[in-house]
């Protein structure tokens, strides 16, 4: 499972943040590892230098093998909170998607 981390010009892409987000994704989505080919994380500040509530955005795109990409987005007041919310959403979405594929 390959993880790609992207930021817009308004968010500093610290190596430490990238390492943290990657480790959290690997830990939280470990049970789907053989079903996922790639994960892309896009982090941005939609208001740039201006103040705004919930202006930090985290988009997580997961590319499951033999399925269409699955995308979730979360807005929050910090990048970390936006990432946590998006991670919870993608975990729930993947659980639902893969549970539907099981033969009953």
ABEGO torsion letter per residue (X at the ends): XBBBBBBBAABBBBAAAAAAAAAAAAAAAAAAAAABABBBBBBBBAAEABBBBGABBBBBBBBBBGBBBBBBBBBBABAAAAAAAAAAAAAAAAAAAAAAABBX
